[in-house]
Each structure stands twice: as C-alpha cells, then as structure tokens.
Amino acid sequence: MLDAIEPEPVASLHPLDLAALGAKPGEVVTVESRRGKIALYARADAGTPRGAIFIPFCYYEAAATS
C-alpha cells in the first residue's frame, strides 16, 4: 500500500534548508552520516523543523539510521 502512495524514497527538508543547499524539490540529494550515505528525492516540507531531515524508514532500498 505504501508503495502506491509514495513509490520512491524521499528526504523531507524545510524549504529554506533546501534552498540553502541549492536544491529543488524532486531533485536527488545525498544524505550522509557516520554510518553511510544514501541518495533520495528531495521534498520541501514546511512542517520539517529547520536543520532537520525526515527520512521515512519504510524503504528497504534506502534504509537510513542515525
């Protein structure tokens, strides 16, 4: 069911953070931590706090941990 709603992995960022990175919604962004990195589609979401990135954890192909 989730694949029908959201078939591709996404990273939600506040629109101002996305703009500061020079990225636009729908573009691929790379998120990196000490555990690795993944590439996902960017989503502008004003509900995501500034300085935070929300990545749903339901995508096997884009598993992310903090």
Secondary structure, DSSP 4 states (H G I P E B T S, - for coil): -HHHH--S-EEEE-HHHHHHTT--TTSEEEEEETTEEEEEEEEE-TTSPTT-EE--S--GGG----
